[in-house]
Every structure is written in structure tokens, then in C-alpha cells.
């Protein structure tokens, strides 16, 4: 029975990694579509959303089935429940990328408001945090997960920088920039929320590895 559980856990692991690849590709394509004014990349993200949603449901069903059939204990139970949480966070990340792509499509045919500098930087932070959070899950590396949680403050600073510049340098000075400026502010907020989702994954990994809850208690990360 334990051998069968181990085999099914390996399959679950593969499914979660597949979900992670979808989510990371969606972030990358959504920002590349904005930077390069590429409608096809944005549409690719939108078109992939149904596949991601279906995979999320399949992973959830697999986790529930494993718990019902095997009634796992301790580490295996934490792994499965963490897998369910990570699955949800990855689907939300993909949804944020979808929202960015939709905003990108609305901006592509309009004149560029300003050179894109800080938004791509924030996107890189988001992609690094998601990648490291998933690596921490794969390697069961609580220390790497802690680094992801601590990186979230950098994302907040970049989001604030983008927001302050667009409000003070564009919105406050020229009402005609409002539509484009607000769209970029929203994109920055979506990216910051992706970083929050990566932080949630990292917190779940710490719980999985150490059975330690650090959510809302980041003073315990040191």
C-alpha cells in the first residue's frame, strides 16, 4: 500500500511542476507582450487559461482522492495538503498573468506612455520569487523558502515606485494620460500580487518541511 502511495505522490509531484511551468510561462509572456507590443504572446496567455484551470481541478481531485484512500499521516499528509495550497496559488498566479495580458492588449495599439523600466524589474522579481518558491518545494528547502518570503519587501518597493511615478509625473499633470497610466499601475499591482502568491507558497513549504507556521509571524524567519 505504501509503495502505491509513493508512486501516486510522484505523479502528483509531476502535475504540480507542470502547473508551475504554466504559471511561470504565463508571467513571462504577459510582460514580454507588454514590452514588445506583441498581441500574439498576450493571446497565448489568454488561450492557455482553460488548460490551467482544468489542471488545477485535476490536481485538487487527485489530492482529495489520495487522502481518502490512503489516510496518510505526518509528512505525507503535509505534502499533499501543501500541494493543494500550492496548486491554488499557482492558478491564481496564472490568473494575474491573464489579467496583465488583457491590460497589455488594451495598451498595444496606443502610444507608449513612457519607457518600461521598473515594471520589467518588478516582473523579474516576481518570476524569481515564483521560481525559487517552486525550487524550495521540489528540494524541500526551508531556507530557500525563507529567502522568498524576505524578498517580498523588494516587490512592494518597486510597486510603490511605479505607482508614485505614474501618479505624480503623469496623472497629476495630464488627464489625457489617465487610461494608459492607470493600466500600468494595475499591471504593477498584479505583479506585486504574484509576489504575494509566491510568498504564500514559500510559507507553505516551510510548514511542509518543518511543521512550523510562519504566516503572519515573519519575525520567526531569521
C-alpha positions as MATLAB code, in Angstrom:
seq = 'XXXXXXXXXXXXXXXXXXXXXXXXXXXXXXXXXXXXXXXXXXXXXXXXXXXXXXXXXXXXXXXXXXXXXXXXXXXXXXXXXXXXXXXXXXXXXXXXXXXXXXXXXXXXXXXXXXXXXXXXXXXXXXXXXXXXXXXXXXXXXXXXXXXXXXXXXXXXXXXXXXXXXXXXXXXXXXXXXXXXXXXXXXXXXXXXXXXXXXXXXXXXXXXXXXXXXXXXXXXXXX';
ca = [
       0.000    0.000    0.000;
       2.819    2.419    0.893;
       4.530    1.662   -2.420;
       1.369    2.603   -4.293;
       1.114    5.839   -2.314;
       4.725    6.699   -3.128;
       4.073    6.173   -6.831;
       0.966    8.336   -6.770;
       2.781   11.050   -4.824;
       5.404   11.129   -7.573;
       2.649   11.624  -10.151;
       1.155   14.388   -8.044;
       4.589   15.999   -7.850;
       4.866   15.962  -11.655;
       1.428   17.539  -12.034;
       2.281   20.366   -9.632;
       5.532   21.036  -11.504;
       3.580   21.125  -14.756;
       1.254   23.687  -13.201;
       4.294   25.702  -12.096;
       5.680   25.731  -15.636;
       2.365   27.025  -16.975;
       2.282   29.780  -14.355;
       5.880   30.877  -14.942;
       5.440   30.898  -18.716;
       2.282   32.975  -18.335;
       4.093   35.646  -16.304;
       6.945   35.801  -18.803;
       4.691   36.003  -21.868;
       2.382   38.596  -20.340;
       5.220   41.041  -19.669;
       7.000   40.285  -22.941;
       3.744   41.084  -24.741;
       3.686   44.452  -22.988;
       7.357   45.233  -23.611;
       7.354   44.133  -27.248;
       3.765   45.164  -28.035;
       3.102   41.597  -29.098;
      -0.582   40.684  -29.323;
       0.150   37.034  -30.069;
       2.002   36.497  -26.787;
      -0.810   38.132  -24.835;
      -3.372   35.977  -26.615;
      -1.303   32.846  -25.911;
      -1.634   33.534  -22.185;
      -5.379   34.052  -22.501;
      -5.834   30.909  -24.592;
      -3.921   28.754  -22.093;
      -6.127   29.741  -19.164;
      -8.697   26.954  -19.650;
      -5.941   24.322  -19.701;
      -4.550   25.705  -16.434;
      -7.994   25.749  -14.818;
      -8.602   22.128  -15.824;
      -5.221   21.068  -14.443;
      -5.924   22.847  -11.157;
      -9.181   20.905  -10.736;
      -7.485   17.613  -11.642;
      -4.734   18.176   -9.052;
      -7.242   19.059   -6.344;
      -9.264   15.939   -7.091;
      -6.114   13.808   -7.002;
      -5.124   15.234   -3.599;
      -8.567   14.618   -2.111;
      -8.590   11.084   -3.532;
      -5.145   10.321   -2.046;
      -6.242   11.490    1.389;
      -9.477    9.493    1.216;
      -7.889    6.247    0.012;
      -4.627    6.194    1.978;
      -5.340    8.354    5.038;
      -1.696    9.473    5.082;
      -0.029   10.676    8.258;
       2.545   13.320    9.235;
       4.925   14.165    6.377;
       2.872   12.632    3.573;
      -0.264   14.396    4.756;
       1.564   17.732    4.979;
       2.951   17.150    1.478;
      -0.485   16.517   -0.025;
      -2.193   19.418    1.736;
       0.710   21.710    0.807;
       0.397   20.515   -2.779;
      -3.262   21.544   -2.768;
      -2.410   25.009   -1.468;
       0.440   25.490   -3.940;
      -1.829   24.347   -6.753;
      -4.327   27.075   -5.818;
      -1.611   29.736   -5.590;
      -0.216   28.789   -8.995;
      -3.656   29.036  -10.576;
      -4.047   32.490   -9.043;
      -0.637   33.477  -10.417;
      -1.744   32.370  -13.870;
      -4.922   34.432  -13.427;
      -2.814   37.502  -12.603;
      -0.779   36.902  -15.763;
      -4.031   36.612  -17.711;
      -5.174   39.960  -16.317;
      -1.835   41.526  -17.273;
      -2.196   40.153  -20.798;
      -5.656   41.647  -21.125;
      -4.319   45.022  -19.987;
      -1.430   44.630  -22.415;
      -3.828   44.079  -25.314;
      -5.548   47.322  -24.378;
      -2.268   49.241  -24.429;
      -0.553   47.810  -27.506;
      -2.357   49.980  -30.053;
      -1.900   53.165  -28.011;
       1.220   55.377  -27.965;
       3.747   54.280  -25.360;
       3.291   56.455  -22.280;
       6.869   56.035  -21.041;
       9.817   53.675  -21.383;
       9.119   50.499  -19.422;
      11.870   50.186  -16.825;
      10.517   49.429  -13.353;
       7.642   47.173  -14.436;
      10.055   44.719  -16.155;
      12.229   44.872  -13.000;
       9.184   44.025  -10.871;
       8.312   41.244  -13.293;
      11.800   39.787  -12.883;
      11.451   39.874   -9.103;
       8.089   38.115   -9.415;
       9.467   35.441  -11.735;
      12.477   34.852   -9.462;
      10.251   34.545   -6.393;
       7.927   32.052   -8.082;
      10.849   30.012   -9.436;
      12.607   29.947   -6.041;
       9.392   29.075   -4.209;
       8.860   26.088   -6.504;
      12.534   25.091   -6.205;
      12.109   25.190   -2.421;
       9.106   22.892   -2.750;
      10.956   20.463   -5.039;
      14.062   20.371   -2.821;
      12.135   20.619    0.458;
      14.428   23.554    1.206;
      13.011   25.673    4.018;
      15.942   28.091    3.926;
      15.329   28.926    0.262;
      11.646   29.367    1.093;
      12.625   31.868    3.794;
      14.601   33.854    1.222;
      11.484   34.064   -0.951;
       9.408   35.420    1.928;
      12.046   38.033    2.754;
      12.239   39.118   -0.916;
       8.638   40.300   -0.888;
       9.618   43.708    0.529;
      11.602   44.445   -2.656;
       8.465   43.804   -4.716;
       6.485   46.210   -2.527;
       9.092   48.936   -3.012;
       9.103   48.535   -6.798;
       5.304   48.559   -6.947;
       5.255   51.781   -4.927;
       7.916   53.308   -7.168;
       5.898   52.567  -10.322;
       2.692   53.818   -8.743;
       4.190   57.053   -7.392;
       5.844   57.932  -10.695;
       2.726   57.328  -12.773;
       0.504   59.283  -10.401;
       2.828   62.239   -9.788;
       4.504   62.563  -13.182;
       1.616   61.663  -15.484;
      -1.855   61.520  -13.925;
      -1.394   64.700  -11.885;
      -0.022   66.638  -14.859;
      -2.061   65.479  -17.823;
      -5.539   63.932  -17.597;
      -5.153   62.580  -21.128;
      -2.644   60.016  -19.825;
      -5.150   58.580  -17.347;
      -6.200   55.457  -19.255;
      -2.652   54.337  -20.001;
      -1.241   55.353  -16.613;
      -3.978   53.558  -14.668;
      -3.478   50.408  -16.783;
       0.247   50.389  -15.933;
      -0.487   50.973  -12.236;
      -2.857   47.999  -12.272;
      -0.252   45.833  -14.033;
       2.278   46.716  -11.320;
      -0.278   45.747   -8.680;
      -0.908   42.418  -10.399;
       2.839   41.721  -10.395;
       3.065   42.587   -6.705;
       0.173   40.219   -6.030;
       2.065   37.480   -7.893;
       4.911   38.085   -5.450;
       2.410   37.709   -2.604;
       1.293   34.350   -4.059;
       4.942   33.233   -4.254;
       5.341   34.250   -0.616;
       2.317   32.124    0.285;
       3.888   29.140   -1.496;
       7.140   29.660    0.387;
       5.310   29.843    3.718;
       3.526   26.594    2.865;
       6.868   24.952    2.042;
       8.260   25.948    5.441;
       5.234   24.347    7.069;
       5.607   21.220    4.937;
       9.285   20.788    5.828;
       9.368   21.955    9.431;
       5.724   21.784   10.545;
       6.230   25.428   11.510;
       3.683   28.165   10.777;
       5.371   31.460    9.803;
       2.377   33.114    8.137;
       1.824   36.457    9.917;
       4.931   35.706   12.014;
       7.807   36.713    9.739;
       9.906   37.634   12.781;
      10.427   33.864   13.122;
      12.155   33.605    9.744;
      15.573   34.664   10.961;
];
